[in-house]
Amino acid sequence: MSEYFTVKEVREDDVTSIGRCCAMAERYASESRWDITLPDDLHQKFKNVVYSESSVLLYVSKEAVPVGFAVVTYDGTFSVPPLGILYMFYILPSYRATQASIRLISGIIRMAKLDGCKYLFASTFSMIDERTTKAFDRMLERQGFEALTPCYMKELV
């Protein structure tokens, strides 16, 4: 039996999903060993992303429980149509060997196309561990991203 994951954009009134994404972000900060501390108002920061016209918070879930999230920002400063920039892509460790990552990146690509982006960029610099970073690199390449050191780019046609 195959695993079933769904991808959704977090909406302004979805306080539960914002809270769950915040919990995953706190775990990401801890696991990544970045020398950062997350502010007490992380919940508000995620709400700001949700309310923003230039950023989107998406999550992938299994049986209605979020197991990963990503933030995509649109930048039209240097190009029209805007560029999509993927960051904070995170999947809980117990779901990394599943289809969760592929479902999330596919949802991001589909959403960016619908939002009029011509290119989607993703950085693969991670301090989680080398194995996780390489797996993310391979997943991006399988989804049609081209390596442009130190990032990846996908033309959305």
BELHUFEN-V743308 format. One record per run of one state. SS is the DSSP state (alpha for helix, beta for strand, coil for the rest). FROM is the first residue (numbers start at 1). LEN is the number of residues. If there is no record, write none. Layout:
# BELHUFEN-V743308
SS_FROM_LEN ; SS_FROM_LEN
This chain:
# BELHUFEN-V743308
coil_1_5 ; beta_6_4 ; coil_10_5 ; alpha_15_18 ; coil_33_9 ; alpha_42_10 ; coil_52_3 ; beta_55_8 ; coil_63_2 ; beta_65_11 ; coil_76_7 ; beta_83_9 ; coil_92_1 ; alpha_93_3 ; coil_96_4 ; alpha_100_15 ; coil_115_4 ; beta_119_5 ; coil_124_6 ; alpha_130_13 ; coil_143_3 ; beta_146_3 ; coil_149_2 ; beta_151_5 ; coil_156_2
